[in-house]
Amino acid sequence: MNGLISRETILAEVRTLLNKPGYSKEDNARADTLLSLADRLSPGGAKGSPVAGAEVRKFEESIRKTASMNNNSQLQAEFRDLGLSDGGYLVPAGFRDQLNNAMKHYDALWDPDVCTRIDTKASYTLSLPYMDDTANSAVAVADFAASTETDPTLYNIVLPATPQYRSGFVKVSVQALQDMAFKPLDFLARSFAIRYGRGIGPVLVSALLSGAQLGATATGDQNSATTSGVTQVGYQDLIALRTSINAAYRATEKVFWLMNDNTLAAIDSLADKNGRPIIRPQYTPEGYRLLLGYPVGLCPSMPDIGASKTPIAFGATGYFVTRATEEVPIFPLIERFMDNLEVGFQSCMCANGALLCATSADSPVKFLQNAAS
């Protein structure tokens, strides 16, 4: 022993304070001081941690204190100090980053590498201007001849005010909240991300497909004994969809396939007449699956393969805008589930999306549709 107090000893004392029946303001101040000291003693410091920083630490400790507070008015006052006056509190940037990261791994339409992400202060109507110059090209002009005017076409897409989505209640046991090894921020971020993904994902997919145009109609697997464009997607269908996108759009920064995991599995199952796979999986350095040279974004809310369904989209997905409000409040419910020694947490988020494409323009994203019959 070197005579210095260890980080584990400090955290043990903090745990004792949090479990104290009569938790006071003095105990709160001491816990904050001890946790600050523990941060300084942490191996490598707080740098690089997804929940680093004093603001995030205060946020996490406020969550833990819900397990020790019996006076609801005292709890309300603590939450008001964190920035929301109606019994909830606003999450710090570190937790919002965790939530966004979890959501982008659940649904590609939440991934800023796939689409264009816009965070706004409020849920107001938003005007999104964009330019289409895919039909124009440079021309050779003789000396002293006048140039012709070929202005790009300007469009304006209006996103309506965002609806509010509520996560529903996520219950955490009092025992878990009192355990310093339990990471409430990680747990809540994962839970909320999946719920938001399931709720908001179908709306984003609907906005994408309603703004996109038909690129190809499936003809089915030509190597199958029963070829059907109703229940199959063939290799030639993928090529037809890819080439339906203007080459100028395919040269942009964000060009992706979008489909759900069932559709990708069906494509991976395509085989030649000798039973050998037609497509061999390859990946980008970032971990995205490649298909015909372009990365795949998984969207669980995309339709499965089936009659008249649109299971695959492809194109310049950077033209799709996913918009969400910056503020993500979390509301604790202490007494409602206390019969089972649990604390409930509910979050809300405002979000919507749109494809930047006018009906009169060539779509930057197009979809593959199965035959009707």
C-alpha positions in Angstrom: 0.0 0.0 0.0 1.3 3.5 -0.8 -0.9 5.3 1.7 -3.0 7.0 -0.9 -6.8 6.7 -0.9 -8.1 4.6 -3.8 -10.8 5.4 -6.2 -12.7 2.2 -5.1 -12.7 3.5 -1.5 -14.1 6.8 -2.6 -16.9 5.2 -4.6 -17.7 2.9 -1.7 -18.2 6.0 0.5 -20.4 7.6 -2.2 -22.5 4.4 -2.3 -23.0 4.6 1.4 -24.2 8.2 1.1 -26.6 7.4 -1.6 -28.1 4.5 0.5 -28.4 6.7 3.5 -32.1 6.9 4.6 -32.1 10.6 5.4 -30.2 11.9 2.3 -29.6 15.6 2.9 -28.2 18.6 0.9 -24.9 18.2 2.9 -24.7 14.6 1.8 -25.3 15.6 -1.8 -22.5 18.2 -1.6 -20.2 15.7 -0.1 -21.1 13.1 -2.8 -20.4 15.6 -5.5 -17.0 16.4 -4.0 -16.1 12.7 -3.7 -17.1 12.0 -7.2 -15.0 14.9 -8.5 -12.0 13.4 -6.7 -12.8 9.9 -8.1 -12.9 11.4 -11.6 -9.3 12.7 -11.1 -8.2 9.3 -9.8 -9.8 7.4 -12.7 -7.2 5.6 -14.9 -6.6 7.8 -17.9 -8.9 10.4 -16.6 -12.4 11.2 -18.0 -11.1 11.8 -21.5 -12.5 9.5 -24.1 -15.4 8.3 -21.9 -18.8 8.5 -23.6 -20.3 10.0 -20.4 -17.3 12.2 -19.4 -17.6 15.6 -17.9 -19.1 17.2 -14.8 -22.4 17.9 -16.4 -23.0 14.3 -17.3 -21.8 13.1 -13.9 -24.3 15.4 -12.2 -27.0 14.1 -14.5 -26.2 10.5 -13.7 -26.0 11.1 -10.0 -29.4 12.9 -10.2 -30.8 9.7 -11.7 -29.3 7.6 -8.9 -30.7 9.8 -6.3 -34.2 9.0 -7.4 -33.7 5.7 -5.6 -33.0 7.4 -2.2 -35.4 10.3 -2.2 -38.7 9.9 -0.5 -39.8 13.5 -0.7 -41.1 14.2 -4.2 -40.9 18.0 -3.8 -37.2 17.7 -3.0 -36.7 15.7 -6.2 -38.6 18.2 -8.3 -36.3 21.0 -7.0 -33.2 19.0 -8.0 -34.6 18.5 -11.5 -35.5 22.2 -11.9 -31.8 23.0 -11.2 -31.0 20.9 -14.2 -33.0 23.0 -16.6 -36.7 21.9 -16.9 -39.5 23.3 -14.8 -42.1 20.6 -15.2 -40.7 17.7 -13.2 -38.2 16.4 -15.8 -34.8 17.4 -16.8 -32.9 18.0 -20.1 -30.2 15.5 -20.9 -26.6 16.8 -21.3 -24.8 16.6 -24.6 -22.9 13.4 -23.6 -26.1 11.5 -23.1 -27.7 12.8 -26.3 -24.6 11.6 -28.2 -25.0 8.2 -26.6 -28.7 8.1 -27.7 -27.9 9.2 -31.2 -25.1 6.7 -31.5 -27.4 3.9 -30.4 -30.1 5.0 -32.8 -27.8 5.2 -35.8 -26.8 1.6 -35.2 -30.4 0.6 -35.0 -31.6 2.5 -38.1 -29.5 3.9 -41.0 -31.8 6.8 -41.5 -30.6 8.1 -38.2 -26.9 7.8 -39.3 -25.3 11.1 -40.3 -23.0 9.1 -42.6 -26.0 7.9 -44.5 -28.4 10.9 -44.5 -28.3 14.6 -43.6 -29.0 15.2 -39.9 -30.5 18.5 -38.7 -31.0 19.3 -35.1 -33.3 22.3 -34.3 -34.1 24.2 -31.2 -37.9 23.7 -31.6 -40.4 21.7 -33.6 -41.4 24.5 -35.9 -42.0 24.2 -39.7 -38.7 24.1 -41.5 -38.0 25.3 -45.1 -35.3 23.3 -46.9 -34.0 24.8 -50.2 -31.9 22.6 -52.5 -30.4 22.7 -56.0 -30.7 20.3 -58.9 -28.0 20.6 -61.5 -27.8 17.1 -62.8 -29.2 17.9 -66.2 -26.7 20.6 -67.1 -23.2 20.2 -68.6 -20.4 22.4 -69.9 -20.3 23.2 -73.6 -17.6 24.2 -76.0 -18.0 27.9 -77.1 -16.1 29.5 -80.0 -14.0 32.6 -79.3 -16.0 35.8 -78.8 -19.2 33.8 -78.8 -21.8 34.4 -76.1 -22.4 31.9 -73.4 -25.8 30.3 -73.0 -27.6 30.5 -69.7 -28.0 27.1 -67.9 -29.0 28.0 -64.4 -29.5 25.2 -61.9 -33.0 24.5 -60.8 -33.8 25.6 -57.3 -36.5 23.8 -55.2 -37.9 24.3 -51.7 -39.1 21.4 -49.6 -41.1 22.3 -46.4 -40.9 20.0 -43.4 -44.0 20.4 -41.2 -43.7 20.9 -37.4 -42.3 17.7 -35.8 -44.7 15.4 -33.9 -43.7 14.4 -30.4 -42.8 10.8 -29.7 -42.8 9.4 -26.2 -40.7 6.4 -25.2 -43.1 4.9 -22.7 -41.9 3.9 -19.3 -38.5 2.2 -18.7 -38.4 0.8 -15.2 -35.2 0.4 -13.2 -35.0 -1.3 -9.9 -33.9 0.8 -6.9 -31.2 -1.8 -6.2 -29.7 -1.3 -9.7 -29.7 2.5 -9.3 -27.9 2.2 -6.0 -25.2 0.0 -7.5 -22.3 2.1 -8.7 -21.3 -0.7 -11.2 -24.7 -0.2 -13.0 -24.5 2.4 -15.8 -28.0 4.1 -15.9 -27.1 6.3 -18.8 -26.0 3.4 -21.0 -29.1 1.4 -20.0 -31.5 4.3 -20.7 -29.8 5.2 -24.0 -30.1 1.7 -25.3 -33.7 1.3 -24.2 -34.8 4.7 -25.6 -32.9 4.2 -28.9 -34.7 1.0 -29.7 -38.1 2.4 -28.8 -37.5 5.6 -30.8 -36.2 3.5 -33.7 -39.3 1.4 -33.8 -41.6 4.5 -33.5 -39.8 7.0 -35.7 -38.3 4.6 -38.2 -41.5 3.8 -40.1 -42.3 7.5 -40.4 -38.8 8.2 -41.9 -39.1 5.2 -44.3 -42.5 6.4 -45.4 -41.2 9.9 -46.0 -38.3 8.5 -48.0 -40.4 6.2 -50.2 -43.1 8.7 -50.8 -40.5 11.2 -52.1 -38.6 8.7 -54.1 -39.5 7.4 -57.6 -39.7 3.9 -59.0 -36.3 2.7 -60.2 -37.0 -0.9 -61.3 -39.6 -3.6 -61.0 -38.4 -7.0 -59.7 -38.2 -9.9 -62.2 -37.0 -12.4 -59.6 -34.1 -14.8 -59.3 -33.3 -16.1 -62.8 -31.4 -19.1 -61.4 -34.4 -20.2 -59.4 -36.6 -23.2 -60.5 -39.6 -21.0 -59.9 -38.6 -17.4 -60.9 -41.0 -14.8 -59.5 -40.8 -11.1 -59.3 -43.5 -11.2 -56.7 -41.5 -13.0 -54.0 -37.9 -12.7 -55.2 -35.3 -10.1 -56.0 -32.7 -11.1 -58.5 -29.1 -10.0 -59.2 -30.2 -8.2 -62.4 -32.9 -6.4 -60.4 -30.1 -4.8 -58.3 -28.2 -3.8 -61.4 -31.4 -2.2 -62.8 -32.0 -0.2 -59.7 -28.4 1.0 -59.5 -28.3 2.2 -63.1 -31.7 3.9 -62.7 -29.9 6.6 -60.6 -28.3 9.5 -62.5 -24.6 9.1 -62.5 -24.2 12.6 -61.1 -26.2 11.5 -58.0 -24.1 8.3 -57.7 -21.0 10.5 -57.6 -22.1 12.3 -54.5 -20.6 11.7 -51.0 -23.4 9.7 -49.4 -24.7 6.9 -51.7 -26.3 3.9 -50.0 -28.5 0.9 -50.4 -31.3 0.8 -47.9 -33.1 -2.4 -46.9 -33.9 -4.5 -43.8 -31.9 -7.4 -42.6 -34.4 -10.0 -44.1 -34.0 -8.5 -47.6 -30.2 -8.5 -47.3 -30.3 -12.2 -46.2 -32.3 -13.0 -49.3 -29.8 -11.2 -51.5 -26.9 -13.1 -49.8 -28.8 -16.3 -50.6 -28.7 -15.8 -54.3 -26.7 -18.5 -56.0 -25.8 -19.5 -59.5 -27.0 -22.8 -61.1 -24.1 -24.6 -59.5 -25.1 -23.4 -56.0 -22.2 -20.9 -55.6 -23.1 -17.6 -54.0 -23.4 -14.7 -56.6 -22.5 -12.0 -54.1 -19.6 -12.4 -51.7 -19.8 -10.1 -48.6 -17.3 -7.2 -48.5 -17.1 -4.3 -46.0 -15.8 -0.8 -45.9 -13.2 0.2 -43.3 -16.0 1.8 -41.4 -17.9 -1.5 -41.2 -20.6 -0.9 -43.8 -21.5 -3.9 -45.9 -20.9 -3.4 -49.6 -23.2 -4.4 -52.4 -22.3 -3.8 -56.1 -19.6 -1.4 -54.8 -21.9 0.7 -52.6 -22.5 0.5 -48.8 -25.7 -0.9 -47.3 -27.6 0.9 -44.6 -30.0 -1.3 -42.6 -33.4 0.1 -41.9 -35.6 -2.3 -39.9 -38.7 -0.5 -41.0 -38.2 -1.1 -44.7 -40.8 -3.6 -46.1 -39.9 -7.2 -46.6 -39.9 -8.7 -50.1 -43.5 -9.4 -51.2 -46.2 -8.6 -53.7 -46.2 -4.9 -54.6 -43.7 -4.2 -51.8 -40.8 -1.8 -52.0 -38.1 -3.6 -50.1 -35.0 -1.8 -51.5 -34.1 1.8 -52.0 -30.8 3.1 -53.5 -29.3 6.4 -54.4 -27.9 9.7 -53.0 -29.2 9.2 -49.5 -27.5 12.4 -48.4 -30.6 14.1 -50.0 -32.7 12.6 -47.2 -33.0 14.9 -44.2 -33.7 13.5 -40.8 -34.6 16.3 -38.4 -34.9 16.1 -34.6 -35.1 18.7 -31.8 -32.0 19.2 -29.8 -33.7 18.9 -26.4 -34.5 15.4 -25.1 -36.1 15.7 -21.6 -36.4 12.7 -19.3 -39.2 12.4 -16.7 -38.8 10.2 -13.6 -41.8 8.6 -11.9 -40.8 7.7 -8.4 -44.0 6.7 -6.6 -45.9 5.0 -9.4 -43.8 1.9 -9.5 -42.4 2.0 -5.9 -44.7 -1.0 -4.8 -42.1 -3.1 -6.7 -39.2 -1.0 -5.6 -38.7 0.4 -9.1 -38.3 3.9 -10.6 -39.8 4.7 -14.0 -38.2 6.9 -16.6 -39.9 8.3 -19.7 -38.4 10.4 -22.5 -39.8 12.4 -25.4 -38.4 13.4 -28.7 -39.6 15.4 -31.7 -38.5 14.2 -35.2 -39.5 13.9 -38.9 -37.8 13.7 -42.3 -38.1 14.4 -46.0 -36.4 13.6 -49.3 -35.1 16.7 -51.0 -36.7 16.0 -54.4 -39.5 17.9 -56.2 -42.1 15.7 -58.1 -40.9 17.3 -61.4 -37.2 16.4 -60.9 -35.3 13.2 -61.3 -35.2 11.5 -57.9 -31.8 11.2 -56.2 -33.1 8.0 -54.5 -35.3 5.4 -56.2 -36.8 2.1 -55.0 -37.2 -1.4 -56.3 -40.8 -2.7 -56.3 -41.9 -6.3 -56.4 -44.4 -7.3 -59.1 -48.1 -7.3 -58.0 -48.7 -10.8 -59.3 
